[in-house]
Amino acid sequence: MSLEESRERQVLDRIERVRRRRPRLREERVTLAHGAGGKATNTLVDAVFLEAFRNPLLEAMTDGATVTAGGARLVFTTDSFVVSPLFFPGGDIGDLAVNGTVNDLAVCGARPLYLSAGFVLEEGMPVDDLRRVVDSMARAAARAGVQVVAGDTKVVQRGRADGCYITTAGLGVLTADVELSPENVRPGDAVLVSGPIGDHGITVMLARGELDIDADLASDTAPLHELCALLLKAAPGTRVMRDATRGGVATVLAEIATASEVAIVVDEAALPVRPEVAGAGELLGIDPLYVACEGRMVAIVDGTDADAALAALRAHPLGAGAALIGRVAADPEGLVLLNTAFGGTRIIDLLVGDPLPRIC
């Protein structure tokens, strides 16, 4: 082994030792980073919530829990939405809440059926804005073929809720015998993304009006249930699907690599990124790989199914920009490597926080 190879192995071994340490929450107060979907979020979840509620379903740490009731296999999920601003090009907090919950069910292989919706409203919120949000939710639910069947409403003092927060729960049914899990991922598998990445996060950031940047962008918020069903039919060797929300594609891949104890090698040149997103990201110093999407999924499929899977995704309007972005390798275990356009390689790891808070 050469000196360079020896140094590289030492770095990889040090990363692995750090990753396998039991999470310890060092902060005495919650910060925005704890809600960003990165390392700080994982530490909070592991050290507080998982420690208190530990059970096999929760420990799986998937987008939804698969349960059996009356002989049916159901998927149950929940999510909260605190996006700021409430309205942005391409969507609003209403359709975001529906689509986000539908997508959590869909990437578990379930057909979404029912939602609940809880509203925390701020005193002084214009009723017309509330109607606009609710109408948007109703249209999104109709498009996804789900019904909102339960709900709750609370009102807090002026200045305490940025207008409106929404919490949703979703219930779906597994109609096929699928077992999607990072543990199924094997060397040789193909890594796909269903379309251009980073649109939603950059759109919301620019909609805040804090930056003097103009870009012709809209959120990609959309329901993925039809796309997921097409993929499962075309590629029965699908290992796992995830919607790339907080933390973007990079976070999804890092979590899968860690859970499956394989390496994921991504080709930077194959990543579908709109020029507007790349340009805004460069000005902001943000890698689009870490920017949230709300209508894109990452899928890892058997390598022999890659062509069929890609064709199935591209046959649907929401998957027209789908791309094969990488492959799974055996080593180095638990890491995501990016082969850069300049011929080098760098490690893609979880960020501590999120460079774009409050985007979903």
WOMO-V71807 format. One record per residue. N is the residue number from 1. PHI is phi in degrees with one decimal (none if undefined). OMEGA is omega in degrees with one decimal (* if undefined). BURIAL is I if it has 9 or more other C-alpha atoms within 8 Angstrom, else O. Layout:
# WOMO-V71807
{{N & PHI & OMEGA & BURIAL} {N & PHI & OMEGA & BURIAL}}
This chain:
# WOMO-V71807
{{1 & none & -179.4 & O} {2 & -72.5 & 179.1 & O} {3 & -61.2 & 180.0 & O} {4 & -63.7 & 178.6 & O} {5 & -64.6 & 178.7 & O} {6 & -64.3 & 179.1 & I} {7 & -65.7 & 178.6 & O} {8 & -62.8 & 179.0 & O} {9 & -63.9 & 178.5 & O} {10 & -63.0 & 178.2 & O} {11 & -62.8 & -179.1 & O} {12 & -64.0 & 178.8 & I} {13 & -64.9 & 179.5 & O} {14 & -66.9 & 176.9 & O} {15 & -61.0 & -178.3 & O} {16 & -64.7 & 179.1 & I} {17 & -63.7 & 179.5 & O} {18 & -65.1 & -177.9 & O} {19 & -63.2 & -174.4 & O} {20 & -88.6 & 175.9 & O} {21 & -69.1 & 176.6 & O} {22 & -64.6 & -177.9 & O} {23 & -59.1 & 176.9 & O} {24 & -128.1 & 179.3 & O} {25 & -86.1 & -175.0 & O} {26 & -90.1 & -177.3 & O} {27 & -72.8 & 177.3 & O} {28 & -93.3 & 179.1 & O} {29 & -135.3 & 178.3 & O} {30 & -71.4 & 177.3 & O} {31 & -120.2 & 176.9 & O} {32 & -59.1 & -179.8 & O} {33 & -61.1 & -178.9 & I} {34 & -68.4 & 178.6 & I} {35 & -110.0 & -171.2 & I} {36 & -95.5 & 177.5 & I} {37 & 86.9 & -179.7 & I} {38 & -103.9 & -176.4 & I} {39 & -62.2 & -179.0 & I} {40 & -64.5 & 177.6 & I} {41 & -64.0 & -180.0 & I} {42 & -59.7 & 179.2 & I} {43 & -65.3 & 178.6 & I} {44 & -60.8 & -178.7 & I} {45 & -62.5 & -177.3 & I} {46 & -67.4 & -172.2 & I} {47 & -81.4 & -177.0 & I} {48 & -113.6 & -172.5 & O} {49 & -75.0 & -179.9 & I} {50 & -65.4 & 178.6 & I} {51 & -62.5 & -177.2 & O} {52 & -84.1 & -171.4 & O} {53 & -108.7 & -169.8 & O} {54 & -49.7 & 173.6 & I} {55 & -161.0 & -175.0 & O} {56 & -58.1 & -179.3 & O} {57 & -65.7 & -179.1 & O} {58 & -71.5 & -177.4 & I} {59 & -65.2 & 177.4 & O} {60 & -64.1 & 175.9 & O} {61 & 52.5 & 176.8 & O} {62 & -99.7 & -179.8 & O} {63 & -71.3 & 177.7 & I} {64 & -156.7 & 179.1 & I} {65 & -95.2 & 177.5 & I} {66 & -92.4 & -177.5 & I} {67 & -127.6 & 178.1 & O} {68 & -115.2 & 179.2 & O} {69 & -144.0 & 178.8 & O} {70 & 59.3 & -179.7 & O} {71 & 84.8 & 179.5 & O} {72 & -98.5 & 175.5 & O} {73 & -95.4 & -175.7 & I} {74 & -114.1 & 173.2 & I} {75 & -117.8 & -177.9 & I} {76 & -121.8 & -180.0 & I} {77 & -145.3 & 176.7 & I} {78 & -147.0 & -177.1 & I} {79 & -158.3 & 177.0 & I} {80 & -129.1 & -174.8 & I} {81 & -132.1 & -175.4 & I} {82 & -132.2 & -173.2 & I} {83 & -59.0 & 177.1 & I} {84 & -135.5 & 5.9 & I} {85 & -79.5 & -179.0 & O} {86 & -67.8 & -177.7 & I} {87 & -119.8 & -177.0 & O} {88 & -150.0 & -179.7 & I} {89 & -55.5 & 177.3 & I} {90 & 93.9 & -178.7 & O} {91 & 175.8 & 177.9 & I} {92 & -159.1 & -176.4 & I} {93 & -62.3 & -178.5 & I} {94 & -69.4 & -179.8 & I} {95 & -70.4 & 175.6 & I} {96 & -62.2 & -178.8 & I} {97 & -65.0 & 179.0 & I} {98 & -68.7 & -176.3 & I} {99 & -62.7 & -179.5 & I} {100 & -61.7 & -179.5 & I} {101 & -75.3 & 175.0 & I} {102 & -57.9 & -176.9 & I} {103 & -69.3 & 175.9 & I} {104 & -61.1 & 177.0 & I} {105 & -71.7 & -174.4 & I} {106 & -63.3 & -177.9 & I} {107 & -73.7 & 171.4 & I} {108 & -87.3 & -179.9 & I} {109 & 90.2 & -175.1 & I} {110 & -94.7 & 169.6 & I} {111 & -91.5 & -177.0 & I} {112 & -63.2 & -178.3 & I} {113 & -123.5 & -170.3 & I} {114 & -134.4 & 176.1 & I} {115 & -129.3 & 163.6 & I} {116 & -116.6 & -178.4 & I} {117 & -141.5 & 175.1 & I} {118 & -111.4 & -176.9 & I} {119 & -112.8 & 167.5 & I} {120 & -109.3 & -174.6 & I} {121 & -104.0 & 177.7 & I} {122 & -90.4 & 174.5 & I} {123 & -53.1 & 179.9 & I} {124 & 97.8 & 177.7 & O} {125 & -63.9 & 178.7 & I} {126 & -59.9 & 179.8 & O} {127 & -61.1 & 177.7 & O} {128 & -61.8 & 177.1 & O} {129 & -66.3 & 179.0 & O} {130 & -62.5 & 177.6 & I} {131 & -60.7 & 179.7 & O} {132 & -62.9 & 178.6 & O} {133 & -64.8 & -177.7 & I} {134 & -67.0 & 177.0 & I} {135 & -62.1 & 177.9 & I} {136 & -64.3 & 177.0 & I} {137 & -62.1 & -178.6 & I} {138 & -63.2 & 178.5 & O} {139 & -66.2 & 179.9 & I} {140 & -65.8 & 179.1 & I} {141 & -64.7 & 178.7 & I} {142 & -63.0 & 179.5 & I} {143 & -63.3 & -177.9 & O} {144 & -87.1 & 179.4 & I} {145 & 72.6 & 178.4 & O} {146 & -118.3 & 176.8 & I} {147 & -118.4 & 171.3 & I} {148 & -87.9 & -168.7 & I} {149 & -113.0 & 178.2 & O} {150 & -155.8 & -179.3 & O} {151 & -169.5 & 179.7 & I} {152 & -156.3 & 179.6 & O} {153 & -135.4 & 173.5 & O} {154 & -131.3 & 176.7 & O} {155 & -123.8 & 178.2 & O} {156 & -116.7 & -175.8 & I} {157 & -62.3 & 178.4 & O} {158 & -53.2 & 178.3 & O} {159 & 88.8 & -175.5 & O} {160 & -106.5 & -173.9 & O} {161 & -145.8 & 179.4 & I} {162 & 49.0 & 178.7 & O} {163 & 95.0 & -172.4 & I} {164 & -164.2 & 166.5 & I} {165 & -118.1 & -179.4 & I} {166 & -130.1 & 172.5 & I} {167 & -117.0 & -178.8 & I} {168 & -124.2 & 168.3 & I} {169 & -129.4 & -177.3 & I} {170 & -135.7 & 178.2 & I} {171 & -128.7 & 178.6 & I} {172 & -137.6 & -178.0 & I} {173 & -120.6 & 174.9 & I} {174 & -85.1 & -177.2 & I} {175 & -94.2 & 177.7 & O} {176 & -129.0 & -178.4 & O} {177 & -83.7 & -178.6 & O} {178 & -115.1 & 176.2 & O} {179 & -131.8 & -177.5 & O} {180 & -92.4 & -178.5 & I} {181 & -162.9 & 174.3 & I} {182 & -57.2 & -179.2 & I} {183 & -65.2 & 179.4 & O} {184 & -82.7 & -174.1 & I} {185 & -67.2 & -177.0 & I} {186 & -132.7 & 173.7 & I} {187 & -54.7 & -176.7 & I} {188 & 99.0 & 178.1 & I} {189 & -66.0 & -179.4 & I} {190 & -104.7 & -179.3 & I} {191 & -108.9 & -178.0 & I} {192 & -119.1 & 169.4 & I} {193 & -127.9 & -168.4 & I} {194 & -82.2 & 179.3 & I} {195 & 172.6 & -179.5 & I} {196 & -54.6 & -173.9 & I} {197 & -104.7 & 172.8 & I} {198 & 87.1 & -175.7 & I} {199 & -58.6 & -173.6 & I} {200 & -64.0 & -175.3 & I} {201 & -60.3 & 179.6 & I} {202 & -66.2 & 178.7 & I} {203 & -59.3 & -179.3 & I} {204 & -65.0 & 180.0 & I} {205 & -60.2 & -179.5 & I} {206 & -71.0 & -179.5 & I} {207 & -67.4 & 179.0 & I} {208 & -71.0 & 174.8 & I} {209 & 73.1 & -179.0 & O} {210 & -86.6 & -177.4 & O} {211 & -120.8 & -179.4 & O} {212 & -87.2 & -179.7 & O} {213 & -130.0 & 176.3 & O} {214 & -107.9 & 177.8 & O} {215 & -150.4 & 179.7 & O} {216 & -84.8 & -175.6 & O} {217 & -128.6 & 173.9 & I} {218 & -139.3 & 177.7 & I} {219 & -59.6 & 177.3 & I} {220 & -92.7 & -176.9 & I} {221 & -51.6 & -176.3 & I} {222 & -168.2 & 176.9 & I} {223 & -83.1 & -173.7 & I} {224 & -103.6 & -172.6 & I} {225 & -63.1 & -179.8 & I} {226 & -68.0 & -179.8 & O} {227 & -63.9 & 179.4 & I} {228 & -63.6 & 179.8 & I} {229 & -63.7 & 178.1 & I} {230 & -62.3 & -179.2 & I} {231 & -63.6 & -178.4 & I} {232 & -63.3 & 179.1 & I} {233 & -72.2 & -177.2 & O} {234 & -78.7 & -175.5 & I} {235 & -129.7 & -179.5 & I} {236 & -61.9 & 177.1 & O} {237 & -89.7 & 177.4 & O} {238 & -64.6 & -176.9 & I} {239 & -88.0 & -175.7 & I} {240 & -158.5 & 173.2 & I} {241 & -129.4 & 176.3 & I} {242 & -144.3 & 172.5 & I} {243 & -89.0 & -170.8 & I} {244 & -88.9 & -178.2 & I} {245 & -92.1 & -176.8 & I} {246 & -55.3 & 179.4 & I} {247 & 86.2 & 173.6 & I} {248 & 66.9 & -177.1 & I} {249 & -63.2 & -178.7 & I} {250 & -59.0 & -178.7 & I} {251 & -65.9 & 177.9 & I} {252 & -58.6 & -177.7 & I} {253 & -65.6 & 179.3 & I} {254 & -64.1 & 179.0 & I} {255 & -66.3 & 179.4 & I} {256 & -66.4 & -179.6 & I} {257 & -61.5 & 179.2 & I} {258 & -65.4 & -177.0 & I} {259 & -68.1 & -175.2 & I} {260 & -93.6 & 179.9 & I} {261 & 57.5 & 173.6 & O} {262 & -127.1 & 173.4 & I} {263 & -103.7 & 174.0 & I} {264 & -118.8 & -177.5 & I} {265 & -109.5 & -175.3 & I} {266 & -108.1 & 177.0 & I} {267 & -97.1 & -177.0 & I} {268 & -57.2 & -177.9 & I} {269 & -66.8 & -178.2 & O} {270 & -89.8 & -177.1 & I} {271 & -70.3 & 178.0 & I} {272 & -82.9 & -179.4 & I} {273 & -132.5 & 178.2 & I} {274 & -65.5 & 178.8 & I} {275 & -56.1 & -179.9 & O} {276 & -64.7 & 178.9 & I} {277 & -69.4 & 178.7 & I} {278 & -60.8 & -179.2 & I} {279 & -65.7 & 178.7 & O} {280 & -64.2 & 178.6 & I} {281 & -61.9 & 179.0 & I} {282 & -65.4 & 178.8 & I} {283 & -65.8 & -178.3 & O} {284 & -87.6 & -176.8 & O} {285 & 72.3 & -176.3 & O} {286 & -122.0 & 177.3 & I} {287 & -79.3 & 179.6 & I} {288 & -54.8 & 177.5 & I} {289 & -59.9 & -177.6 & I} {290 & -100.9 & -176.4 & I} {291 & -93.2 & -173.9 & I} {292 & -67.0 & 169.5 & I} {293 & -115.9 & 175.9 & I} {294 & -129.8 & 176.6 & I} {295 & -149.8 & -179.8 & I} {296 & -130.3 & 176.0 & I} {297 & -127.8 & 171.2 & I} {298 & -105.8 & 178.0 & I} {299 & -131.7 & 172.9 & I} {300 & -114.9 & -175.2 & I} {301 & -125.2 & 172.8 & I} {302 & -52.0 & -176.5 & I} {303 & -56.2 & 180.0 & O} {304 & -74.3 & 179.3 & O} {305 & -95.8 & -169.7 & I} {306 & -58.7 & -177.3 & I} {307 & -64.3 & -180.0 & O} {308 & -64.9 & 179.9 & I} {309 & -64.5 & -178.7 & I} {310 & -65.5 & 178.9 & I} {311 & -64.7 & 179.5 & O} {312 & -65.0 & 179.0 & I} {313 & -64.7 & -176.2 & I} {314 & -70.6 & 178.8 & I} {315 & -76.7 & 179.8 & O} {316 & -105.0 & -179.2 & I} {317 & -54.2 & -178.9 & O} {318 & -76.1 & -179.6 & I} {319 & -115.3 & -175.9 & I} {320 & -59.0 & -179.4 & I} {321 & -99.1 & -178.0 & I} {322 & -61.4 & -178.1 & I} {323 & -148.1 & 170.4 & I} {324 & -88.9 & -171.5 & I} {325 & -108.9 & -179.4 & I} {326 & 178.0 & -179.2 & I} {327 & -135.4 & 177.3 & I} {328 & -95.7 & 178.1 & I} {329 & -124.6 & -177.7 & I} {330 & -81.8 & -171.7 & I} {331 & -144.2 & 1.3 & O} {332 & -81.0 & -174.6 & I} {333 & -58.1 & 172.5 & I} {334 & 78.2 & -177.0 & I} {335 & -121.6 & 173.0 & I} {336 & -109.3 & 179.9 & I} {337 & -112.3 & 177.8 & I} {338 & -110.4 & 171.8 & I} {339 & -81.4 & -171.8 & I} {340 & -78.9 & 179.7 & I} {341 & -66.7 & -178.8 & O} {342 & -94.4 & 177.5 & O} {343 & 92.7 & 178.2 & O} {344 & -98.0 & 178.8 & O} {345 & -136.4 & 174.3 & O} {346 & -135.5 & -179.2 & O} {347 & -85.3 & 174.6 & O} {348 & -101.4 & -176.7 & I} {349 & -118.0 & 174.0 & I} {350 & -66.9 & 170.6 & I} {351 & -78.6 & 175.7 & I} {352 & -67.7 & 179.2 & I} {353 & -123.4 & -177.9 & I} {354 & -132.0 & 179.3 & I} {355 & -67.8 & -179.3 & O} {356 & -125.9 & -179.8 & O} {357 & -73.7 & 175.3 & O} {358 & 59.9 & 179.9 & O} {359 & -107.0 & 176.1 & I} {360 & -152.1 & * & I}}
